[in-house]
């Protein structure tokens, strides 16, 4: 089969890596891709929002399956565009992708169907939002309604911080139109957990859980990012808690989407907090997480292509999905200044010194320039170590990460430490 993956980050590189292992794959393409995807697929210079050009390429190249990686084009209806052209595509339609595209839609859905989540209120008027905020205890969470590249959420530990976050979101418009509406949400305490699931309507096939590290600095300090590292499985979280989340959050949400006339087909990502009252929903994403994908897919034993095809053909309930007992830890190497402004075009050294047996290297923000791999984004690389347990996988990830260099390179040094306590 000939397959096109749409996107240019570490998630897309990991999806391509997993698909490459299938003996049914003849040729892989990635649009627009990066320096890493070019090693295993043919990059196609078409942007993720150029729907007409992407559809035309798929027709001209006789593409058998399209897989959508990023959130923005899903929310804009890229799946609908491919379906209109009768091209098989994996991912949710626009009306289902709204579960990520609008936090207000998601929160209202959960409230309507009594699915556990934090208490909240939504606002379109800054004055009303400020008055409500001033009557709430801190810590508190301010969320831009729309997509903001994983950065539209601010956890505020003081009233001054909360007032500043609200003003920056709604008045200064630091997240653009995404902040025209906001969710003000109670702060949940506990451990975070991410569960991705292959979903086709009411059929839910959960993946092995992972845990992300959102804050940019060690000790969960500093501003939120798209993710500075992750690990899977979660040996310190009991199976009963994981099952609770699947049975009382993810499956009911899939059924709710069907009831709302928005059946979900694709990867449904639940961001959860394990509170003293059990798991509660922080967010839903409508696609593979990044960098969760980088530790989950290397543990997948079932052919990923078989899962995609079964879902598209309405047979997801018939396929057996198995996972390795092996652990995986991903350490993200980021550009200096991220998640603020950062330079691009800096040469990267050491990539050729790491074999796949030592660690997997998934490119996130890279490009090729004059025959060299250079930085081209905030999150540059995801270094994945694998081992019999978290400790071994973590050691391998950091050993490889320390051999890779570029000017201003930064990374957290405490990824997966919670699993070792």
Steps between C-alpha positions, in 0.01 A plus 500: 500500500596860443440718805510875556552637852411867540712702744858592581572418865624227728155339509498462122855360500391241759189407299714453188751292696220271621343470154840422347502178703194368313568262212190642328661842449657562161568875513470770769454871438496786750362849438685719572723286725839583653863385480418184695194394304709534183707204621204259479250673270490733202430852620244694298520879511131566570374674815251340735231758415534467122210257481447522124868437425516213749193335346643549150832347603322202656309445175808542279715269716226236536509528878316214670477661846550845649581542871454842658741598777443858628197652673454822300419342161268249669305786657491671160347195327787329320341156546176625344701622198660160441170319556330727244763383250437136604857456627531274809611714794564430867389770741182665631276719287476871578189467717668230712836681519320783680555302819853643483433808289273653766562450871154646565339237277696228677416622851131542418492149351647354818258695717202387292593132527624510861856405410752589775682830447599812694236758590504792256328797344540645151521863391505718191503832692823603673326698774272213595793259493706728726215537750454123516874445532526739793237299689687169458777348711850449363665297358273522195530416130443736205443335161466659158204334328668433165817329385822668613774248415471341845580830673154651563473370857637690801505354850495802731627471858432860604221749435744734324610219270137412424404860420804533274421173317139603442600843370767357270255245362189717450636857469857473369390196295828314547332191351313691228138408432544186714465728804178675396326254731647358818440224750573577864543168674566373850851379566523122534769346715651161436703312241442553131444207265449484125300224337480490122240275345421377152132585460240419236159621613424313822791258459787607726837322501725673755874521457750458780490810723776762507594800710611833352708784647348829381700763689823611337729466803585226752261457789205602281612864512455767236246545221314216334634357175379247248680239713861463618501123538288200578513134600297180482381283673413649840612243759409732790133529396273206575314315228170565681550876454577455133188285454295761689610765250423280200158387621377828653662761277624379160226252409214729615654786300509288185134409555414865566655605170288241317189626682586856392520396134877542500635142495873500563736294284869530565713542809325652802750627754386546861709724722407400854570595859491230766335682791400376846153451348633293208600591144361824356528642149738789437472496121424296193710508185380372164827342386818326607670695779845648465728379663279216635497332157878470513485266802172322428551387141842338564317275750227401249536141382200496266546633145395867517380491140265212584348713778450798269338288230276315747376831638430647157310187400295488822679189631699646788309276743633192318873568527721389789744769616800398708774695677857426600591483869803712411515856639569811293616847610514806272720801577427808289793715391377856449636826364624760747218743573216253439203536556576866428699620201797291389753487214480263204753358259755386760704191401434180696787261573509148638195356324709250310665384824177345639388164363136389510601225741613770743208742456240613250535858373176660389544835329254774599634839391780425253588581140778422255733780391811461287511130576474548877214452743411828672250619759166623368266519798459534875498129571780365284540128575340228709752244626336171598670238711353152540569244769367233733380772738475878532846531658675323211299683233567833670874436522515416130300808401724737695821329388399556138366852563833602654684402181293733283584870493387830353548855621260586783376141541277461804318207655350396830711264709215353705290321238336184646644556848152467651489139381819420692390633840 
